[in-house]
Amino acid sequence: MPNRLSEATSPYLLQHAENPVEWWPWGEEAFAEARRRDVPVLVSVGYAACHWCHVMAHESFEDEATAARMNAHFVNVKVDREERPDVDAVYMEATQAMTGQGGWPMTVFATPEGAPFYCGTYFPRDHFQRLLEGVATAWRDKRPELLDQGKRVVDALGAPRTLPSAPPPSADQLDLAVHALVRDYDSAEGGFGDAPKFPPSMLLSFLTAQDERTRPFPAEGASGGGAGAPGEATPARLMATGTALAMARGGLYDQLGGGFARYSVDRAWVVPHFEKMLYDNALLLRAYLRMGRRPVRRGAGTSEPATRALLLRVAEETADWMLRDLRTPEGGFASALDADSEGEEGTYYVWSPAQLREVLDADDAAFAAGVFEVTEEGTFERGASVLRLPVPPADTWRFQRVREALLAARAERVAPARDDKVVAAWNGLAIAGLAEAGALLERPDLVEAARDAAELLLTVHLRDGRLVRTSRDGRAGGSAGVLEDYADVAEGLLALHGVTGDPRYAHGAGQLLDAVLEHFGDGAGGFFDTADDAEKLFSRPQDPTDNATPSGRSAAASALVTHAALTGSQRHRTAAEGALAPVALLAEKAARFAGWGLAAGEAALSGPRAVAVVGDPGDPRTEELVRTALTWAPLGTALSRGDGLDDGGVPLLRDRVRVGGAPTAYVCEGFVCKLPVTSPEELRAQLLSRTP
């Protein structure tokens, strides 16, 4: 049997390279083979860290009898959804239309032309074998009905769709989104909706920005009346902080090693689905950092010093986990850690009282069991518990010593597998979070890690101004970048430019966003998710909703808003406003699925501001001005820095000079700037002022 997956860059495809199934990678060759053999195509879509994908692989794809049926009756195509989000999107839409639900693994039966006529997700082996025989029989005996079904699906999903045009969301509409979220908020446990609960990372960023706009910090010496009255806390702040604290104290957060799991299977964040994704942690790093960046505000309710310390600790530990467990030798970040190890989910992470006693003496084991809520009954399977930290212990020295001992012991266990392909979009999100964390937390190593990832993207993923979506071992994959890749990488480069002052990153972001305007526009002010010269599928995906990651459209709006503030480009500003049109429509009815778009709406509403800092890099006064800008500027503020001698071709830095030879900051809106300032206090006051 030809091993057609052995040269893949996708670890998910490589996991299936030795199956008895005669897999083909996605491509025209597979469909040509289906036409030659006159058989349907079975498209199986999943990803390397997917638990149920592993289950179906072990039950069916490694089973000789099942593989024989697949090989006899179908051309079998294996797709990594992370490598080909466009293929995943069009077939997921078909799956949801046919079944009312979706998920992975996704199983699609299609004609040799790619038209889906039967879809599903995970099937147990016996069910799957019967399904294979049933579809093969129907293809032989009732082919016209299957072809008609496929045509109807393609006609329905492939029809041109244009979202209604609308202005970007107003302040009232953004406020309305908060009221809509209140209806879904779990005031007892934090988060939104019922189990399973996913970390609402993008909503946290929106809610924080909304709170900062509607309840601004008072100026120095002000009494703080009105919206800033002592004792008040906005619904936005209460929901954001309540959710962030609940997740950080629960089992969703890795209490030993840092980083967040994919989701909680229960309402109270006790037991997670243990896979860890780069995109979740990159987004949560930035959200926690943003929530904890400002000093305590009088009357902020839950913003006491202990809460701020916890938010910043979680942000820093998440960044450290990303560097320790996801960083690749080439400087990028791997996409995920598996949920399973030793063939079972969660084995690497959970503890029983007996396991604690194997590592610690009796007193410390009892201390750890009490602190982390490890009981004889357990919260997971077979008497094991997921570690939680509802109340940080008073004895911090002992806690840290015990924690380090348990982490070292856990490192001796069989670790979950790592999907070490580098996804451009998710690395863009990581670059943004790490760059800002490095500056705010005074951790130069985090900034250097962001630089290394950016260099990998610019040298391996970028070809003649166009992005390749994935790489592995420093070798670019064959999949073209989609809209989220261009937008999220631009977002990361803009943040990295603001922290480092390197003009290459600003120019790189501009190049990517120019490609977005040239190749992804839909002609009605919005964007498609694939480029105009990408592979043509039966439908051109265009999803405006934010799900596990920002939609391409929301991500483009966010990066375009910041780029326009940096450059003064009205073209990019207009494009951002067009991209934000669906947000106004989603704000009331589907706010939970528009978090990044709502945050971008807040950024657009804030001006957005732009801050230029000029001074010698490494000068403590310069760095303090940069940290002040990152701390007090509204969401979406464009930050740039230089030496005051060479603007590096960055418009915001043009003609910005030092005042009296001291490091100097300029706060601008629409390139109309306030008087230059040289002290952090003056910069803070200008950033908190609502007038340009």
Number of C-alpha atoms within 10 A of each C-alpha: 9 10 15 15 22 15 10 15 21 24 21 27 24 16 15 20 21 18 20 20 26 24 29 22 17 17 11 12 11 18 24 14 17 22 16 10 13 17 20 26 26 27 26 24 26 24 24 27 24 19 22 17 21 22 17 18 17 13 16 23 23 16 15 13 13 20 19 14 16 24 15 12 21 24 27 24 20 21 25 20 20 21 26 19 21 25 22 22 18 20 28 24 17 26 23 14 15 16 12 10 13 20 15 19 23 22 24 23 25 24 23 23 16 21 26 29 24 20 21 22 21 18 18 11 18 12 10 17 17 13 13 19 14 12 20 20 13 14 19 12 11 12 15 12 13 21 17 13 16 22 17 15 20 20 14 13 19 16 11 9 11 14 16 11 16 16 14 24 25 15 16 9 19 24 18 17 27 24 17 17 24 15 11 14 19 18 14 11 16 22 29 22 15 15 14 14 20 24 24 23 26 26 28 29 26 28 30 26 26 28 20 20 18 14 20 16 22 18 13 12 6 8 12 18 9 9 14 20 15 15 10 15 19 20 16 26 23 20 23 26 26 19 24 25 19 21 25 25 22 22 30 30 30 25 22 19 21 20 29 28 24 24 24 23 18 14 19 21 27 21 24 26 22 28 23 26 23 25 23 25 27 26 25 27 30 26 26 30 25 25 23 24 21 15 13 17 17 18 15 19 16 19 21 14 13 10 17 20 15 18 23 21 18 26 30 23 18 25 24 18 18 24 19 11 15 23 18 18 9 16 21 32 30 23 24 26 23 23 27 23 16 13 12 11 18 23 19 19 24 21 24 22 20 14 14 22 16 12 16 18 11 12 10 17 21 16 18 22 21 14 17 23 18 24 17 14 13 17 20 16 13 10 16 22 25 26 27 26 18 16 9 13 15 8 8 10 10 14 17 13 11 20 16 14 15 20 14 14 15 18 11 9 13 12 17 24 17 19 21 23 28 36 26 33 30 26 27 31 30 32 33 29 29 33 29 27 27 21 22 23 16 13 15 15 15 24 23 18 22 30 23 17 24 27 17 20 28 19 11 19 25 19 11 5 12 16 25 22 28 28 25 21 13 19 14 20 20 14 17 21 26 25 28 26 27 28 31 31 30 33 28 31 32 32 31 30 25 30 24 19 24 18 21 16 23 26 19 20 26 22 15 24 23 17 19 25 19 11 17 21 19 17 9 12 20 27 29 22 26 24 22 14 9 15 14 11 16 19 19 23 21 22 16 26 23 22 16 17 21 27 25 28 29 34 29 30 32 31 28 33 27 30 28 22 28 30 21 17 15 12 12 23 20 16 21 29 22 20 30 30 25 24 31 25 20 21 25 18 14 15 26 24 22 28 30 29 36 35 27 33 32 29 23 27 20 19 20 22 27 30 29 27 31 28 24 16 15 9 10 12 18 25 21 17 28 26 21 21 26 24 19 21 24 24 28 27 29 30 27 30 30 28 20 21 14 13 20 16 13 19 16 24 24 15 11 22 23 20 15 8 10 16 26 26 30 25 25 25 20 17 18 12 15 14 10 20 21 21 17 19 13 15 24 19 15 22 23 18 13 11 8 15
